[in-house]
Amino acid sequence: MTRSFPTTVATTVALTVGTTIVLHSLFVRSRRKRSCCPPFPPLSTTTGEDDPLKRGLKKRDLPSHADVIIVGSGPSGLATASLLAQKGYRVLVLEQHDRAGGGLHSFVEQGVYEFDTGFHYSGELAPTEALYKIVQYITGGKCTWSAISECPVQPGIYDQVHFLNEDDSTSSPNNSNNNKPFDVPVGSDQWKQALKTAFPEEEQAIDTYFANLDAYMKTGLPYSIWRSFPQHSWLAWITKPFLAAPCLPYHTSRASDKLDALTNNERLKAVLGYLSLGCCAVCPDELTTAVLLGLHVHFRNGAFYPVHGSKSVAAAMVRTIEQHGGRVLVRAGVDRILVDNNTNRKVTGVQLVKEGLIVGAPVVISSIGLRETVQGLLRTPDDAGPAAINSGFSGKSMHSAHHKNETTSTTTTIIDPLSPRRREQLGRLLEELPCGKGHIYGFVGIRYDPTKESLHIPKRNCWFLPSYALRQSTDAFSKQDHTTQQPFGYVGLAFPSLKDPAYKDRYEDGIVTAAFVAGDVPWEWFQQWKDTRVHKRGDDYNQLKQSFEKRLLDLLYLKYPQVKGKVQYIDLGTPIDTRTYLGRLTGASYGIPPTIAKAKADATWLRPKVDLLPEGMYLVGQDVTVDGFAPAVLSGLMCVAVMEGVLAWLDVIPMLGGWIETAKIL
């Protein structure tokens, strides 16, 4: 019997791919790139002291050339740098803040209150899971993780959803569990059962939702691999039907439509949709179905927190980078991307804010966001760009077409890194994408006498929602006058000191830290202070912060009245602080919101290699994937695959423990 044409094509593709994989495994993957750059100058003894996250820029430590320069030292930038450094690239990471880590960094107040700034928990970090093994690789095996559910006060729970419109003394529609906060347990089976217990009349809807989760789980990784293929290549075309097509329906539908099709129970829809607010700052009526399902898949085995705090993850990655010949420098803001003066505008390096210093490199990877990259790093020579205060850029134009590099005593010609046509095209594409939202961050220090009492606070996070109507609640807050007292659209409350079992080893007993994230906060409320300096923003700014401070403390006391009178420290962060410390020009906490418009861009042009950007320019981070630690790591893997070719994905196999272990995990 003759084979059909589709069968013949499938067999040919399988044989071709299989042969290529074998040849790559035998002759290519075992090799590592030999750097074309000389070793970087040794770090001077006064630089960075003993903290790898604070190695400040000094001219004598700055190399003249690197194989790869990465702008920004958040989790995506550091993960990408670690992957490339371990492949033999000479990698230089440049960070505008005074410490590396981005959302992984932490700070200490009054000597005992340590707060994380962006990492509150992550899923998929049990020792048997793929993300855990990859993170072990990029951190040199130096990180350990604590399960939030391992808690003596409330074991087995990592999240609680508290609806503020509910009162225990009354009943309300769509609520069959006496208005109790919903506790989110670890494990898919346990979570399903908890939902069915709380919503016994919705058993069929719950089963259908979990069937959707199982179906989506099989599509996510193949789609990410497909997005790392050259955009218009034959490989992307021929593999789209079985790598991308199964996932695309989840990316082109709204999460709210999926929830509405399942049930009319508004409380159940809110319980299923709350993660979209805290993890993405997007309501289900804008979020794609793929992201909502992806969040639930991500946390199906619970949530984890790094022992020794989030900065330990950043520090481990920096040490791994350094051990493989790389360098991470802070207070080293990059002002511009430099390109050659040929028509193809190939990347030649970067110019720093400090004294206009120049470092050459054929590859530059930006982890600071697409808009910040285009409006800042790739601005025209005569464009001063964002104001220097709180932006990370110099705020200067290049009045001269030539600039002398003091490091190499050579003269560099400064030209527009984008042609007018490409700049116009990029501008149109960016206009089609939504902008992210800002937040109020609260940092609270609590002190009590452990010899006389125990506070009995669980490790799990608590999410406060004004009502089941998530969209109406967020709009009611963000569209108000900020002087009114409308409840926040959502508030997350976590306790970093309780989630970190090593906290007591670093600080005295009887110390508890609490951290809030509250949103969504319009940039317009704070825009007037964008050009002011930290601690010098005036009484009006401080009074606005204090009005939010009281509202957050009221929530803390509502949930945990035992801490009243024990709060010894409180301070708030605003979108202005996000702009200052993370370089977000409009104070957005996260990247481009994962809406259908973003999903369409992901499927067509928004990838680690955007065709309109200069040759040698790549992107990693939230704008390539979505917000979160795991997507940051994934964006690094995708970028490496784009740079080296799709078979670089095979390098993940030894990270996971070999072919057999990889098959088990996948």
N, C-alpha and C positions, 0 to 999 in steps of 0.2 A: 504494500500500500504506500502511495506517495504521501509525503508530509505536506500539510497545508503551508501556505506562505508565512502566516504568523508563527507557526511552530518552527519553521526553518530559521526565521529571523531571530527568534528567542534563543534557539540553540546556538546560532552563530555568535550572538552577543554574549551568551554565557561562556562559550569557549574562549572568546577573545578576552573577556574580563578575567576569567580564571587563569589563562596563560599569563596575562599581564601581572596579576597578583603574585603568581609564583615567581616570575622573573624579578619583580620588584623585591619580594621577600628575600630572594637569594643574592641579588647583586646590588640592589640600591639601598634598601632600608637599613642594612647594617653599616653603611657608610655615614659619616657625619661631615657636614660642611667644614672645610678649612677656611678660616677667616682670612680675608684679604687685608685686614687692618693689623697693625702692630698692637701688642698689648697696651691697654690703657695705662696712664701714669699711676704709680702706686698712690694710695690715699695718704694724704699728709696726716700726721699723728693728731693734729688738733681738729681734724674734720670729723664731725659726727660723734665724737667721743665713743661711748660703747653702744649707742643706740643706732642700729642700721636704718631706722626710719628718719633720722635727722642729719644725714650727711649733707651739709650745706655746700653750695657751689663756691669753689675757689678756683681761680684761673689755673693754678698749678695742677689741679685735679681734673681739669676739663680736657678730654682728648680732642685732637684736631679733626679726627675722622672716626666713624663707626660704620659697621655693616648696616645696622638698623638703629634709628632713633624712634623712641616711643614718647609721645607727648601725653603726659598725665600718668599718675601712678595709682589710680584706682584699681579695683580688683581685676578689671579686664586688661588694663595696661600691664600690671605686674604678672598676671597669668600668661599673657602673650610673650612677655619678656623672658619668663622662665622657660617656656616651651622652646623659644628660639635659641636662648643661651645654651640649653642642653643639647641643641643640635649643632653647636659650634659657631653660631653667629656672635659677633662682638656687639652687644646690645647696650645702648645708652638710654636710660629712662630719665626724663626731665620733668620736674614737678614744680609748679609755681608756689604752692603752699610751703609752710615751714616744716612739714613732716609728710612722709609718704603714706599711702594707704587709701586716700579718697574716703569713701564711705566705710572703710575698714578701720580708720584711725579712731583713737579714743583720747580723752583728756581727763585730767584729775583736778578737782577743786578742793581747797582747804586740806590738802594732803591725804584725804581718805575717801573722797567721793569720786569714783572713776565711772565715766560714762562712755558708752559707744555712741557713734554719731549716725550710723546707717545700717549696721548689721544687727538685726534683732533676732533672727533665727533663719535657718535654712533646712530644707528637706533633703532627702536622698544622701544622708551622710552616715548611715549605718555601715559597718565595716564590709558588708557583703555587696554594697551597691556601687554602681559604676562611678558616680560622681565622687564618692569617697576615695576610690582608688586613683582617680585622676588628680584629685586635690593632694593626695599623698605624694604623687609624683612631682607636681609643681612646687610643693613646699619642702621637698627633700625628706618627706616622712616625719616632719617635726611637729605636726599639729595633732592634737587629740580633741575629741568632741564629746560633749555631754548631752544626753537625751533630756529634753525638757520634761518629758513624761515621767522620768525617774524622780519622783517628788514624794516625800513622806506626807505632805499635807493633802495633796490631791493627785494620787498616782494615776498614770495612764492617760492624762489629759494634757494637750499642748495649747489649746485655745479655748476661750469662752466668749460667747456672743451675748451681749446684754442689751436688750431693747429698752430704752428709757421711757417709752410710752406705755410700758407694761407696769401694772401694779399688782402685787401679790394678793390684794384683798378683792380684786375684781376679776372677771373673766372678759375675754375679748374674742372677736371672731378670728377664725383661722388658727386658733391656738388651743391645742388639746393636751397641753402638759402643764397646766396651772401657772402659766406665765413665768416659769423658771428660766433663768439664763440657760442657753444651750451650750453644753460642754462637748468639745470636739475631741474624740478619743483617737488613740494611735491604732492603725491597722484598718484596712478596707472593710473587713468583715465587721469589726467593732463599730466603725463609723456608720456603716449601713444599718446595723441593728439599732444604734442610738437614734438615727433618723426615723426608723420605723416605730420605735418606742414613743418618740415625741410626736409623730404624725402617723398614727396607725391607719388612718383612712387614706393615706397616700402611698401605700405599699407598692402598687403597680408603677406609679410615677418614679419612685425611688429606684426600683429595679431597672427601669428604663434608663435612668440617668447613669447608673453604674455600668450598664451595657455600653452606653456611649463612651464612658471612661475607658473601658477595656478596648473598644475599637480605636479610640484616639491614640492610645499608648503605642500602637503598632506603626503609627504614621509620623510621629514627631521627628525622630532621629533621621530617617531617610530623607525627609524634607530638608532638614538642615544640611545634610550632605549634598543634596541637589543644589542648594543655594550657594554652595562653594564652587560649583562648576563655572567655567567661563560663561558669561551671560548669553552670548549668541552662538555658542559652540554646538557642533554636532552631538557632543556628549550630553549637553543639557537637553537638546531636542529629543534624542532617542531614549533618554531615561525618564523624561517627564511623566509618561503614562503610569509608571509603576513606582517612582520615587516621590513625585510631587502631587500628581492628580489625586491620590487617596486622601491627602491632607488638605487640599485647597478648599473643599466645602466647609471645613471647620474655620478657615480663615476668612471666608466671604459671607459668613452669617453672624448675626449679633447674638451674644449670650442671652440677652433678655428674650429674644424670640424663641430660643431653645427652652428656656425656663417656662415661658408662657404656654408653649405647646405641651409641656409636661403636666402642669397643674394650675389651678386657680388660687391656690393657697399662698397668700402673700407672705406669710411668715416663713414658710418653707423656702420660697424663692429668695427671701432675704438671707436665710441661713446658708443657702447654697452660694449666694452671690457676694457675701461680705468681704471675701478675700480680694475681690477686684478693687475695692477701695483702698485697703491698707497696703496692698502689694503693688498696685499700679496707678492709684489715684484716678481710676476710670470707673464710672458706673456701668452695670451690666447692659444698659441700653446703648452704650457706645463700644463696649469691649467685644472683641471677637470671641466666638465660641471656643476657638482653639486655646486662647489664653486662659479662660476660666477652667476648661478641662485640664489644661496643662498645670495650673496651680494645684488642683486637687490630686492629680497624679504625683506631682512633686512632693506633696505632704502626706501621701497615703500611708507612709510608715513613720509619721511623726515629724517633729522638728528638733533641731540640734543647735547647740551653741558652743563656740570654741572655748576650751579650757584655757585660762589665762587671758580671756577677752579677745575681741575681734582684732586688736592690733597684733596679736601673736601670729595670726594668719599672714598679715602683710609682712611682718618681720621675717617669717620663715621663707616667704617668696623672695624677699630682697636678699637674704643670705644665700639662697640657691642661685640667684642671678650672679651674685658676686663670686661664688665658688666656681662658676663657669666663665669667669672673665668679664662679666658685665658690670654695670655701674648704675646706681640710682642716686640722683642728686636732687635736693630740695632747694627752695628759694632760687629756682632755675627756670623761671617762666620763659616759654617760647613765644616770640612775638610774630614770626612769619615763617612760612615755608618758602624756601628758595628753589628756583628752577633754572635750567640752562636757557640760553637765549635762542635756541632752535625752535622750530615750529611745533615740535611735539611737547615742549615744555616738560622735560623730564626732571624729576626731583634731584637736587644736588645737595640738600642739607637744610639747616634751620638757622635762623637768627634769633638770639636770645634777647630778652628785655634788658638784662644787665649789660650795659656798655656796648650793646649791639654786637656782642661776641657771636662768632659763626662756627658751627660744627658741620663738617661735610658728611654726607651719607647718601647712598643711592636709594635707600628705602626709608620713608617716614610713615609711622603709624599713629593716627590720632585716636585717642580714647576719650576726648573731651566733649564729644557730641557733634552731630553733623552741622547744626546751625552755627555753633561756636567755631567750628573748623572753617566753614565758608566765610562767615562774617568777620572772623578774627585772623586765623592763620593764613587764609588765602585771600585776604583783602588786597586791593590794588596798591601800588606803591604810594600814590598820592592820597590814599584814604587813611586817616588817623585811626579809624576803627573805634572800638569801645573805649570809654574814658579809662585812664590808668587806674584810678581808685576803684578797688573792689572788682576788677574785671580780670586781672592776670595779664593784661596786655599793656604795652607802653603808652598807648594813646597818642602815638606819633606817626606822622607820615614820613616817607623817605623823600626829602627834598632833593637829594642828589641821586643820580642814577647809579652811582658807584659807591661801594662801601669797602673799606679796608678791613681785612680780617687780621686782628692783632695776634691771633694764635699762630697763623702760618705766614704772616706778612704778605699775603696775596690780596688782590683786589677782586671783589665780587660785583658783578653787574646785577642790580636789582630790577627785575622786570615783573610784569603782571603774571602770576602763576596760572591764570585762566584766560583763554581767549574771550573776546566780547560775546561771541555766540554761545560758548559753553557757560559763561557766567549768567547769561540771560536764561538759558535752559534750566540751569540749576535753580535760579530764582523762582521760575514758574513751578518747578517740582516741589520746592520747599513751601510755596504758598498753599499747596494742596494738602500739606501735612499739618495736623493740629499741634499746638504748643502744650507743654506740660504745665502742671499746677504746682503751686507752692504749699508749704505747710508751716505751722507753728510747732516747734519742738520744745518740750519741757524737760528740764533736768532737775530732779528733786533729791536732796540728800536727807536721810532719816537716821537719827541716832536714838538708841534705846539701851536700857540696862539688861543684858541677857541673863544676869544672875537673879533678876526679879520677875522677868516676864518673857514670853515668846510671842512674836507678832502673828504667827500662823498664817503667813502669806504664801500661797503656792507659787511655783515657778512659771506656770503657764501665763501666756499673754491674755489680756482682756480687751475686747473690742466693744465700744459703746456706740450704739446707733440710735438716733432720735425716734425712728419708727421703722416699719417694714418697707416704706416707700423710699428707697435709697436715693433715687433721682430727686424727688421733691425735697428731701432733707438736705442734700448737698446744695441744691439751688437756693433753698430758703436761707442758708447761711451765706453763701458766697455772693449772692445778689443783693444782700442787705447793705445798709449803711453800717460800717464797722463799729460805730458807737452804740448800736443796739445790742441786745442780749440774746439774740437767736442762738439756739444750740449749734455747736459745730456739726458739720455734716457727718463726721465720724471721728472717733478718737481711739487710738490704740494705746494701751498701757502695758509696759513691760518692766521687769526688775532685773537689770543686768547682774547685779551682785548675787542674786539668788540663783540665776542660771549658770553662773560660773563657780564650780566647786572649789576652785583655787583662789577665790577672792579673799577668803579668810587667811590664806597664807601670805597675802600681800598687805593686808590691812587688819586693823584690830577688830575684835568681835563686837557685835552690837551696831554694825553699820549696814544700812540698806540703801541702795540707789534705785530710784524709779525714773523711767523715761517715757515721755508722751510723744505721740505724733498726732496732730490734729489738722484736719483739712476740710475742704480745699480752700486755700487762702489766695485771693486775687493779687496779682502783682501790683495792680493799681493802688492798693492800700499802702504800699511801702515804697513805691517808685520814687517819691520825692526825696528819699534818703539814699538813693543809689550812689551818689557821689560824695557821701560822707564817710568818715573814718570810724573804726570800731571804738566804742566808748565815748564818741564825740558827736552823737546824733541828736542831742537836744532833749528838752523836757517832753515835747509832744510825742516823740518816739518812745521814750521811756514810759509815759503814761499809757500809751496804746499797748505796750507789752504788759504792763501791770493789769490792764483790764482782762487780758487773756489769761494771765497768771492766776487770778482769782477763780476763774471758771474752771481751770484745770484742777486746782486744789479742791474745789467743791466736788468734782468727780472722784478724786482720790479718797476724800473723806466719806463720800457716799458708799463707795465700794469697800473701803477699809477704814472704818471709824477708829480703829485701835491706833492709827498712826497720828491722829490729831494731837497737836501739842508736841510732837516729836520731830517735826520738819525743821532742820537746821540750815538748809541751803536750798535756794531755788533760783533758776535763771531760765530764760527762754531764748531760743533761736528763731529767727524769722527768715523770710525769703531773701532779705538783704544779706544775712549771714551765709546763706547757701550760695549766693553770688560771690561773696568774698572768698569763702574757703573751698568751694567746689568749682568756681568759675562759670556757674550757670548765669547767663546774661540776664534772664528775666526771673531768676530766683526759683526756677522749677526744681523740685527735688529729684524727679525722675527724667528719663529721656522722652523721646517722642511717644505720646500715648498710643497703646496698641489697639487702635481702632481699625475699622475696615479699610480706611484710606491708607493707614500704615501697612496693613497686610497686603494691599495691592502693590504698594511700593516695594515691599519685601519680595514679592513674586516676580517683579519686573526689573527693578534697577537698584534698590537699596540693599547692598551687600557689602562685604568687606572691601571689594574692589568696585567702586562706582566708576563707570566708564568715562564720565565727564570730568573726573578729577585728574590731576597730572599723573603721568606714568611714574610708578614707584610710590604712589600715595595709597594708603589703605586705612580702613576704619575698623575699630573694635568697640565693644561696649553696648550700652542699652539701646542705642539707635539701630544697631545691627540686629539685635535680638529683642529682648524686653528687659524690664528692670529685674534685678535680683542677682545674688551671688552665682547661682548655677548658670543663668544665661550669660553672665560675664565670662565665666570659664569657657562656655560653649563658643562665644564669639571669638575667643583666642584660638581655639581649635579650628574654627572655620577660616580664620585669617591665615593661619599657617598652611592650611590645605590650599587656599587660593594662591599663596605665594609659591609653594613648592609643587603644586599639582595635587589632584584629588587623591592619589595613592598615599599621600601623607596621612590620610585617615588610618592607614594600617599601623602607624606608629602608636595608635591608641591600644592596640592589642597587647603589647608587652606591658603597658601601664595597668591593664586589667588583669594581668597574670598569665597571658598566653591564650592560644586559640580555644582551648577547652573551657577555661574560665570565662572567656569572652562569650562563648556560645551559651554558657549557663546564665550569664547576666542578661544577655539580650533575648 
